[in-house]
């Protein structure tokens, strides 16, 4: 099986139970389902992924992952994470907000965009899952796109990147969060990393090298602010020049 990012060869990494969730980091363990989820790892760019999810339909994801019990494995998505991300954006870009046309990609319940609108931002939200029937071309173009805790959920990385590049204006920054695998996933060691959690829908796990490869593949620049916060960009808008030198 080839890597969906760099087309390199992949090796079987490990198998975990479907109910492995991010809440294990807080000491909460769900009952085992007995359903094995196999992860593979690219031998070249070190992208790790669970290939079976690429064959799931929207209905499969809604039934088995993003159902009424999802809040049990990710309680922060309802309010705590949108509030924290809104504060981050206001702190970083607050004085430049009048120049920002913002889209929260994968925005879920739309709470982040709502908070920013209340603070006077031009902000929209769009979530491609489940599809609301809108074509990506009808959404518009934006000079700041956020995708917080989105990348690890996508079963098809190519579709994600195609969507983001279509939504970017000529001068645009895509600010996204996802924890990188560097130092957290190793060959010949069990996949115990808390972030590798199928029950949360964490099925695509990126190394820094794989993210850089994605940028090059789509004619973008890539940078990291930390192990969890990153950006893609083309020409840097003047209002963002203080964070991207």
Backbone bond lengths (Angstrom), bond angles and torsions (degrees), N, CA, C in turn:
res aa  C-N    CA-C-N  psi(-1)  N-CA   C-N-CA  omega(-1)  CA-C   N-CA-C  phi
1 X - - - 1.474 - - 1.525 109.67 -
2 X 1.338 115.80 134.90 1.459 120.56 -176.90 1.531 111.16 -93.14
3 X 1.320 115.12 154.40 1.456 121.72 178.91 1.533 109.83 -70.13
4 X 1.327 118.86 131.54 1.463 120.28 179.60 1.518 113.63 -72.41
5 X 1.322 118.10 -7.52 1.465 120.84 179.10 1.521 110.89 -99.17
6 X 1.332 117.26 -54.92 1.472 119.40 -173.94 1.519 113.34 -111.90
7 X 1.327 116.95 -1.36 1.460 122.88 179.35 1.532 112.72 68.60
8 X 1.339 116.98 14.23 1.453 120.26 176.74 1.521 111.23 -77.01
9 X 1.312 115.98 172.16 1.454 120.36 177.92 1.526 110.06 -74.15
10 X 1.321 116.43 153.11 1.457 121.36 179.69 1.520 110.09 -124.33
11 X 1.332 114.65 157.77 1.461 121.27 178.30 1.519 108.83 -125.65
12 X 1.321 115.80 149.87 1.449 120.08 175.41 1.524 108.94 -64.03
13 X 1.330 116.19 128.76 1.460 121.74 -175.68 1.522 111.54 -96.10
14 X 1.339 116.81 -58.42 1.458 120.68 -178.92 1.524 108.36 -172.11
15 X 1.306 115.74 174.74 1.460 122.33 177.07 1.523 108.30 -127.68
16 X 1.337 116.00 138.22 1.466 121.36 177.80 1.521 108.63 -130.65
17 X 1.317 117.24 162.58 1.455 121.34 175.50 1.527 109.61 -73.96
18 X 1.327 116.34 146.60 1.462 120.91 -179.10 1.522 111.93 -55.76
19 X 1.318 117.96 -32.96 1.461 121.08 -175.96 1.523 113.93 -83.03
20 X 1.318 119.27 8.18 1.462 120.61 173.21 1.530 107.48 -63.56
21 X 1.344 116.16 121.99 1.461 120.06 -174.58 1.519 111.31 -129.41
22 X 1.332 114.76 163.46 1.464 120.92 179.80 1.527 112.21 -67.15
23 X 1.310 117.39 -20.62 1.460 120.38 179.57 1.529 112.21 -68.79
24 X 1.332 117.24 -10.91 1.458 119.58 175.29 1.529 110.98 -62.00
25 X 1.349 116.42 -27.17 1.468 120.12 176.69 1.519 111.38 -65.69
26 X 1.336 116.95 -20.09 1.460 121.95 178.55 1.527 111.91 -104.16
27 X 1.329 115.18 10.32 1.448 119.88 176.26 1.515 115.20 86.86
28 X 1.331 117.93 13.02 1.461 121.61 179.50 1.518 109.22 -106.16
29 X 1.327 116.93 123.33 1.455 122.04 -177.84 1.522 109.71 -120.55
30 X 1.326 116.28 128.80 1.456 121.56 177.71 1.530 109.83 -82.48
31 X 1.321 117.69 156.73 1.467 119.82 175.71 1.529 110.59 -61.73
32 X 1.309 117.16 144.98 1.462 121.10 177.07 1.521 110.56 -65.87
33 X 1.327 115.24 142.59 1.466 120.22 177.35 1.522 111.90 -95.91
34 X 1.318 116.58 -22.64 1.457 119.83 -173.23 1.513 112.92 80.08
35 X 1.355 116.59 6.39 1.469 121.37 178.74 1.529 107.94 -95.94
36 X 1.340 117.98 114.04 1.463 119.97 -177.35 1.528 112.26 -81.61
37 X 1.327 116.13 135.48 1.466 122.19 174.99 1.525 107.34 -117.72
38 X 1.316 115.86 117.41 1.460 121.57 -177.95 1.532 110.63 -93.73
39 X 1.299 116.06 133.57 1.461 122.69 174.49 1.521 109.23 -108.43
40 X 1.334 114.70 141.51 1.456 121.80 174.00 1.529 108.82 -114.65
41 X 1.327 116.56 159.98 1.465 121.46 -179.16 1.524 109.05 -135.01
42 X 1.337 115.56 132.59 1.456 120.54 179.17 1.516 109.90 -69.27
43 X 1.319 115.85 135.00 1.461 120.81 179.93 1.525 112.10 -74.92
44 X 1.341 117.23 -15.18 1.466 120.64 -175.79 1.520 113.34 -105.67
45 X 1.352 117.34 -55.41 1.470 119.64 -176.03 1.528 112.81 -101.82
46 X 1.339 116.32 -4.76 1.475 123.19 173.83 1.525 114.13 68.77
47 X 1.326 117.31 20.26 1.457 120.96 170.49 1.520 108.74 -68.18
48 X 1.338 117.12 134.82 1.470 121.99 179.29 1.523 108.84 -117.02
49 X 1.320 116.97 139.92 1.461 119.69 -173.97 1.528 110.53 -157.52
50 X 1.335 114.24 158.53 1.460 121.83 176.68 1.533 107.56 -105.99
51 X 1.315 118.23 99.26 1.472 120.90 -168.58 1.514 115.46 -65.13
52 X 1.327 119.64 -24.11 1.462 119.13 -175.66 1.528 112.55 -63.60
53 X 1.330 117.15 -25.03 1.462 119.59 -176.74 1.525 112.58 -71.93
54 X 1.311 117.17 -17.22 1.466 119.41 178.65 1.525 111.30 -67.02
55 X 1.334 116.96 -15.70 1.460 121.06 179.22 1.523 112.72 -98.94
56 X 1.329 117.34 -0.73 1.464 119.84 -179.46 1.518 110.69 -77.77
57 X 1.313 116.22 147.27 1.461 122.39 172.88 1.522 109.31 -89.30
58 X 1.337 116.03 168.97 1.461 119.73 173.60 1.523 110.57 -55.92
59 X 1.322 116.21 -39.88 1.466 120.54 -179.01 1.524 111.05 -62.92
60 X 1.327 117.25 -37.25 1.465 120.70 177.86 1.524 110.79 -62.50
61 X 1.339 116.43 -46.20 1.467 120.50 -179.50 1.530 110.98 -63.43
62 X 1.324 116.72 -41.43 1.461 120.38 -178.76 1.523 110.89 -67.12
63 X 1.309 116.67 -39.08 1.463 120.46 -178.65 1.528 112.10 -71.15
64 X 1.349 116.72 -41.96 1.457 119.72 -167.45 1.528 114.48 -102.85
65 X 1.342 117.29 -22.89 1.471 119.64 -177.33 1.516 111.35 -121.51
66 X 1.334 117.46 -62.89 1.463 120.97 -172.95 1.529 110.78 -89.29
67 X 1.317 114.41 57.44 1.459 121.43 -178.62 1.529 109.86 -105.35
68 X 1.315 116.73 -169.16 1.468 120.80 -176.71 1.525 112.63 -63.77
69 X 1.330 117.18 -20.34 1.466 120.86 -178.96 1.525 112.96 -88.89
70 X 1.340 116.89 -1.46 1.461 118.69 -175.41 1.526 112.47 -60.43
71 X 1.314 116.53 -34.61 1.470 119.99 -179.43 1.521 111.48 -59.89
72 X 1.330 118.25 -22.86 1.461 121.54 179.25 1.524 111.66 -69.49
73 X 1.336 117.01 -27.09 1.466 119.58 -178.76 1.530 111.98 -104.73
74 X 1.338 117.17 -7.22 1.466 120.34 176.34 1.527 109.47 -150.38
75 X 1.333 117.57 68.80 1.466 119.90 -177.22 1.525 113.86 -65.49
76 X 1.340 117.71 -20.51 1.461 120.68 -175.34 1.525 113.79 -75.20
77 X 1.347 117.41 -17.57 1.468 118.21 -173.21 1.525 112.32 -69.45
78 X 1.333 117.58 -22.58 1.456 120.44 -175.14 1.523 111.30 -69.05
79 X 1.333 117.43 -49.00 1.463 120.08 -174.49 1.523 113.74 -139.30
80 X 1.320 118.52 -43.83 1.465 121.14 -172.69 1.525 112.10 -61.63
81 X 1.333 117.33 -45.36 1.465 119.45 -178.43 1.523 111.96 -69.82
82 X 1.348 120.34 -46.50 1.472 118.76 176.06 1.524 113.14 -57.38
83 X 1.319 117.83 -40.20 1.459 120.84 178.53 1.524 110.99 -62.93
84 X 1.334 116.62 -45.48 1.462 120.61 -178.85 1.523 111.11 -65.72
85 X 1.320 116.91 -40.92 1.466 119.87 -179.75 1.528 111.33 -69.25
86 X 1.323 116.93 -35.73 1.465 119.94 176.85 1.528 110.44 -63.98
87 X 1.316 116.77 -41.73 1.460 120.24 178.47 1.524 110.72 -64.02
88 X 1.328 116.44 -39.85 1.471 120.09 176.69 1.524 110.66 -58.76
89 X 1.322 117.42 -49.05 1.462 120.85 -177.54 1.524 111.45 -65.36
90 X 1.318 116.84 -40.89 1.466 119.73 179.66 1.520 111.23 -66.33
91 X 1.318 116.37 -36.85 1.468 120.11 178.79 1.529 111.60 -69.10
92 X 1.326 116.36 -38.26 1.466 120.42 -176.23 1.524 111.82 -80.74
93 X 1.337 116.93 -40.84 1.461 120.67 -172.28 1.523 113.44 -118.78
94 X 1.309 118.24 4.92 1.459 121.74 -170.18 1.509 115.42 -49.87
95 X 1.320 117.86 -45.20 1.461 120.53 -178.28 1.525 112.49 -73.91
96 X 1.336 116.51 -12.22 1.462 121.05 -178.55 1.527 112.03 -108.89
97 X 1.320 117.45 9.77 1.466 121.30 -171.11 1.522 112.88 -57.34
98 X 1.319 118.35 -31.28 1.472 120.24 -177.37 1.526 112.28 -65.07
99 X 1.341 116.93 -19.83 1.467 120.54 -178.58 1.532 112.29 -95.67
100 X 1.329 116.57 -4.07 1.460 121.34 -172.01 1.523 111.07 -96.10
101 X 1.325 116.04 129.36 1.464 123.35 167.32 1.519 106.45 -109.54
102 X 1.295 115.46 103.33 1.466 121.20 -166.70 1.524 112.67 -104.81
103 X 1.329 115.04 139.50 1.462 121.90 170.94 1.524 108.42 -126.96
104 X 1.328 115.95 128.96 1.457 120.16 172.21 1.517 107.81 -95.72
105 X 1.324 116.19 103.50 1.464 122.79 -176.63 1.527 108.95 -84.30
106 X 1.333 115.42 131.87 1.460 118.95 -174.89 1.512 110.48 71.95
107 X 1.331 116.19 36.57 1.453 122.63 -170.23 1.514 115.69 -77.31
108 X 1.333 118.06 -0.96 1.458 120.11 175.17 1.518 112.83 57.87
109 X 1.338 116.62 -118.81 1.463 121.14 -177.17 1.529 113.25 -77.00
110 X 1.335 117.74 -1.14 1.463 121.20 175.80 1.516 114.83 79.42
111 X 1.309 117.19 9.85 1.464 120.49 -173.79 1.529 112.12 -64.31
112 X 1.346 118.40 -41.99 1.466 120.16 -179.59 1.517 110.86 -58.88
113 X 1.308 116.95 -47.97 1.464 120.51 -179.52 1.523 110.91 -62.77
114 X 1.319 117.01 -38.55 1.466 120.87 178.53 1.523 111.36 -61.04
115 X 1.327 116.48 -43.58 1.469 120.51 179.64 1.530 110.26 -62.48
116 X 1.332 116.91 -42.66 1.459 120.62 -179.43 1.525 111.47 -68.10
117 X 1.321 117.34 -38.96 1.466 120.08 176.56 1.522 110.81 -60.02
118 X 1.323 116.04 -40.78 1.462 120.34 178.90 1.523 111.85 -65.08
119 X 1.342 115.77 -22.60 1.460 120.80 177.48 1.526 112.23 -92.96
120 X 1.350 117.04 6.63 1.454 121.19 175.90 1.506 115.89 94.30
121 X 1.325 117.97 8.81 1.457 121.03 179.65 1.531 111.51 -80.05
122 X 1.356 115.71 153.10 1.455 121.75 165.79 1.529 106.54 -85.93
123 X 1.299 117.06 98.67 1.463 120.44 -172.78 1.515 110.85 -136.41
124 X 1.329 115.09 136.96 1.460 122.06 174.00 1.527 108.77 -126.49
125 X 1.316 115.28 162.06 1.459 120.22 176.04 1.517 109.04 -124.54
126 X 1.317 115.86 146.34 1.466 121.27 177.90 1.516 108.23 -148.90
127 X 1.313 115.56 130.23 1.462 120.34 176.43 1.523 107.95 -128.07
128 X 1.333 117.24 118.62 1.459 119.70 -178.51 1.519 113.53 -74.43
129 X 1.333 116.29 -5.99 1.458 119.65 -177.82 1.523 110.50 -131.26
130 X 1.306 119.28 128.21 1.471 123.38 -13.84 1.515 110.75 -71.56
131 X 1.293 117.52 156.14 1.457 122.04 -175.41 1.525 110.98 -61.50
132 X 1.326 115.09 136.01 1.471 119.44 175.99 1.527 111.03 -101.40
133 X 1.323 115.78 10.07 1.455 120.41 175.89 1.514 114.74 90.55
134 X 1.348 117.13 -9.11 1.458 119.61 -179.33 1.521 110.62 -78.66
135 X 1.322 116.25 139.10 1.452 120.82 172.21 1.520 109.29 -76.15
136 X 1.314 117.31 145.18 1.465 121.25 -178.29 1.531 110.71 -60.26
137 X 1.328 117.03 -29.37 1.466 120.45 -179.19 1.524 112.64 -68.39
138 X 1.331 118.02 -20.71 1.470 120.53 -178.08 1.527 112.23 -85.73
139 X 1.319 118.05 -6.95 1.466 121.00 -174.58 1.526 110.77 -76.24
140 X 1.346 116.55 -38.13 1.456 121.07 -179.62 1.509 112.24 118.41
141 X 1.332 115.70 -172.80 1.467 122.83 178.02 1.529 108.10 -120.14
142 X 1.330 115.95 145.30 1.457 120.39 -173.33 1.520 110.28 -137.93
143 X 1.347 115.54 150.85 1.461 117.99 178.15 1.535 112.90 -101.94
144 X 1.329 116.51 -4.04 1.461 121.37 168.81 1.515 108.17 -139.99
145 X 1.319 115.60 118.66 1.464 121.52 176.34 1.520 107.71 -118.76
146 X 1.324 115.96 128.60 1.458 119.52 174.09 1.521 109.07 -108.65
147 X 1.319 115.33 147.22 1.464 121.96 176.09 1.529 106.27 -143.42
148 X 1.316 114.88 79.54 1.462 120.17 -176.75 1.527 110.43 -85.47
149 X 1.318 115.78 123.70 1.464 121.95 179.77 1.530 110.95 52.75
150 X 1.330 114.98 51.33 1.462 121.78 -179.93 1.524 111.05 -117.39
151 X 1.326 116.84 -45.24 1.459 121.11 -170.91 1.523 112.62 -55.59
152 X 1.330 117.23 -39.95 1.463 120.03 -175.78 1.533 112.27 -71.04
153 X 1.338 117.22 -13.34 1.463 121.22 -177.24 1.524 113.22 -91.25
154 X 1.319 118.99 -13.66 1.466 119.40 -169.40 1.526 111.71 -84.35
155 X 1.330 117.03 131.55 1.464 119.64 176.15 1.523 112.57 -81.19
156 X 1.333 117.12 -17.10 1.463 121.21 -177.83 1.531 108.61 -131.00
157 X 1.316 116.44 99.75 1.465 121.68 -176.49 1.526 111.02 -66.21
158 X 1.319 117.03 -34.74 1.470 120.31 -179.11 1.531 110.64 -61.50
159 X 1.328 117.14 -42.40 1.463 120.70 178.98 1.527 110.95 -64.15
160 X 1.322 116.63 -42.27 1.465 120.69 176.94 1.518 110.95 -55.79
161 X 1.318 117.29 -49.56 1.456 121.03 -176.36 1.527 111.90 -68.96
162 X 1.307 116.94 -37.30 1.467 119.77 176.37 1.532 110.41 -61.81
163 X 1.318 116.48 -42.87 1.464 120.31 179.17 1.527 111.55 -63.42
164 X 1.331 116.32 -47.33 1.459 119.81 -177.69 1.521 111.31 -62.03
165 X 1.324 117.48 -44.15 1.463 119.43 -177.80 1.531 111.69 -67.40
166 X 1.320 117.87 -30.19 1.459 120.96 176.31 1.526 111.45 -69.91
167 X 1.313 116.89 -29.32 1.458 121.52 -177.03 1.527 113.18 -87.12
168 X 1.331 117.50 -12.45 1.454 121.66 -176.90 1.525 111.39 -79.88
169 X 1.326 116.52 132.28 1.459 120.00 168.23 1.528 108.27 -76.25
170 X 1.334 116.32 176.52 1.471 118.93 -174.74 1.526 111.27 -60.24
171 X 1.307 117.52 -42.83 1.452 121.72 173.75 1.518 108.31 -105.59
172 X 1.327 117.64 107.49 1.459 120.26 -171.79 1.522 110.28 -151.21
173 X 1.322 115.01 145.21 1.461 122.17 172.56 1.524 108.17 -117.74
174 X 1.320 115.88 128.71 1.466 121.59 171.46 1.522 106.92 -102.92
175 X 1.313 116.13 112.47 1.459 122.15 -179.50 1.526 107.60 -103.43
176 X 1.332 116.58 120.63 1.467 118.33 -175.42 1.522 111.07 -139.39
177 X 1.328 113.90 153.39 1.456 119.57 178.52 1.520 110.08 -118.28
178 X 1.300 115.33 134.30 1.462 123.90 169.65 1.516 105.96 -166.40
179 X 1.298 117.42 136.69 1.464 119.79 179.29 1.513 109.74 -74.21
180 X 1.322 116.75 138.86 1.460 120.05 -178.66 1.531 110.27 -91.19
181 X 1.318 114.16 154.79 1.459 120.86 -174.20 1.524 112.99 -80.69
182 X 1.333 117.93 -14.37 1.461 121.64 -174.33 1.531 110.68 -52.54
183 X 1.321 116.49 118.93 1.449 121.56 -179.54 1.517 114.32 82.62
184 X 1.338 117.02 -10.22 1.464 120.98 -178.39 1.520 113.21 -104.09
185 X 1.334 116.97 -24.98 1.460 121.48 177.39 1.527 107.87 -123.59
186 X 1.312 115.79 127.24 1.464 121.07 -178.60 1.517 109.86 -134.46
187 X 1.328 116.02 145.72 1.453 120.28 175.72 1.527 109.84 -64.92
188 X 1.326 115.03 148.21 1.465 122.50 177.69 1.523 113.00 65.28
189 X 1.344 115.90 20.91 1.455 121.05 172.32 1.518 108.54 -131.69
190 X 1.321 116.77 146.50 1.456 120.88 -178.55 1.526 111.12 -64.43
191 X 1.328 115.68 149.92 1.463 122.09 -177.70 1.532 108.51 -85.58
192 X 1.314 115.55 79.81 1.466 120.92 -178.58 1.524 112.66 -98.47
193 X 1.326 117.65 -6.50 1.469 121.49 -177.86 1.524 109.36 -54.66
194 X 1.325 117.00 128.52 1.464 121.70 -174.54 1.520 113.38 -61.90
195 X 1.331 116.62 -27.87 1.468 121.31 -175.20 1.531 111.71 -74.57
196 X 1.318 116.82 -21.44 1.471 121.31 177.51 1.519 108.14 -82.99
197 X 1.322 116.54 86.97 1.461 121.38 -167.97 1.519 111.49 -137.34
198 X 1.334 117.65 99.07 1.467 120.38 -178.71 1.523 113.94 -58.80
199 X 1.343 117.52 -35.65 1.473 118.60 -177.57 1.521 111.50 -64.08
200 X 1.324 117.82 -25.13 1.465 121.58 174.32 1.519 111.98 -85.46
201 X 1.318 117.39 -6.04 1.456 120.25 -173.67 1.506 113.07 82.20
202 X 1.334 117.65 16.74 1.463 121.66 178.02 1.517 108.68 -84.17
203 X 1.320 115.47 91.90 1.459 121.69 -169.71 1.525 113.06 -121.23
204 X 1.356 117.15 -6.54 1.464 122.62 176.85 1.521 108.07 -129.22
205 X 1.314 116.05 116.67 1.465 121.66 -172.01 1.523 108.76 -121.54
206 X 1.334 115.74 119.80 1.455 121.93 -167.80 1.521 112.27 -102.05
207 X 1.305 115.64 137.59 1.459 121.66 164.92 1.525 108.10 -87.29
208 X 1.321 116.68 164.91 1.471 118.63 175.97 1.527 109.64 -63.92
209 X 1.329 117.23 -36.19 1.464 120.13 179.67 1.527 110.80 -63.77
210 X 1.320 117.67 -40.93 1.468 120.13 -178.86 1.524 111.22 -66.82
211 X 1.329 117.59 -36.32 1.466 120.42 176.72 1.523 110.98 -66.57
212 X 1.329 116.40 -40.28 1.460 119.71 177.34 1.525 110.82 -64.72
213 X 1.331 116.47 -38.15 1.464 120.52 178.09 1.526 110.26 -63.80
214 X 1.338 116.62 -41.04 1.465 120.60 177.22 1.523 111.29 -59.01
215 X 1.328 116.17 -43.45 1.460 120.46 -179.74 1.525 110.73 -60.71
216 X 1.306 116.52 -49.33 1.466 120.86 -179.60 1.527 110.88 -60.13
217 X 1.322 115.64 -42.59 1.465 121.89 -178.41 1.520 111.68 -60.76
218 X 1.329 117.36 -29.97 1.469 121.61 -176.46 1.527 112.10 -112.22
219 X 1.328 116.45 22.32 1.466 122.92 175.38 1.521 112.63 57.68
220 X 1.324 115.77 42.17 1.453 122.59 178.43 1.520 110.06 -120.78
221 X 1.324 115.12 163.15 1.458 121.40 170.31 1.526 108.16 -98.00
222 X 1.328 116.26 153.40 1.459 121.19 -178.17 1.517 110.27 -129.59
223 X 1.331 115.48 141.27 1.457 120.38 175.02 1.514 109.97 -149.06
224 X 1.324 116.06 154.70 1.463 121.60 177.04 1.518 109.43 -121.99
225 X 1.324 115.95 137.25 1.453 121.84 173.52 1.530 110.81 -94.02
226 X 1.334 115.48 -22.78 1.455 122.00 179.77 1.524 107.01 -163.88
227 X 1.332 117.21 -173.48 1.462 120.16 176.55 1.521 112.79 -73.19
228 X 1.343 116.85 -7.43 1.454 119.45 -179.01 1.508 116.07 -123.67
229 X 1.347 118.43 -11.39 1.458 121.93 -175.83 1.526 109.75 -125.41
230 X 1.337 115.66 127.58 1.464 120.90 -171.12 1.527 110.27 -140.81
231 X 1.327 115.47 173.64 1.465 119.15 176.52 1.516 111.16 -149.32
232 X 1.320 114.77 149.74 1.455 124.84 165.07 1.526 106.24 -113.37
233 X 1.314 117.27 147.61 1.462 119.06 177.37 1.528 110.37 -160.22
234 X 1.332 113.86 158.93 1.458 121.42 169.87 1.524 106.04 -106.13
235 X 1.319 116.44 -114.57 1.466 119.43 172.51 1.527 108.39 -73.13
236 X 1.313 116.84 134.69 1.462 120.57 -177.01 1.521 109.10 -82.49
237 X 1.348 117.96 122.36 1.464 119.42 175.65 1.542 110.39 -62.01
238 X 1.309 117.12 149.71 1.459 120.52 -176.88 1.521 111.39 -58.97
239 X 1.331 117.37 -34.68 1.468 120.54 -177.66 1.536 112.58 -70.99
240 X 1.349 116.36 -11.83 1.472 120.39 178.68 1.522 112.60 -109.40
241 X 1.331 116.30 5.38 1.470 119.35 -175.27 1.529 112.69 -66.25
242 X 1.340 117.16 -18.13 1.452 118.65 -179.94 1.529 113.20 -77.66
243 X 1.351 116.78 -14.35 1.471 118.39 178.05 1.511 113.00 -108.24
244 X 1.340 116.98 -20.16 1.471 120.88 179.14 1.513 107.40 -123.67
245 X 1.314 115.98 106.27 1.462 120.88 -175.97 1.541 110.49 -90.24
